[in-house]
Amino acid sequence: MPNVDHFADLPTDMQDALLDYIALNFRVQSEYNRRHSAYGLKQHFVTTQDSPDQHVTSECFSEAMVAAGFKRKRTDESKPNWYFNARVPNVLKP
């Protein structure tokens, strides 16, 4: 299963599915949510998709969040990851 690193590289149906998922699950808030990173949030999305041909990376998910109107801020971790100004529903909380 190849990684898809950029939102623009996803097929249109996957772009639509990802944007629909974001619109359904997240709301913009003023503060950055430091409890949930792009990696953690995208993991839930990946489990909802039956797409063995493509794997959405954290960067791809992050670009989709920005396209959906959210702001992102790099985490302090050594690997690239992002926080968003997103309210996360209880179902996605650890």
Secondary structure, DSSP 8 states (H G I E B T S, - for coil): --EE--GGGS-HHHHHHHHHHHHHH-EEEEEEETT--HHHHHHHHHHH---TT-EE-HHHHHHHHHHTT--EEE-SSSS--EEEEEE--GGG--
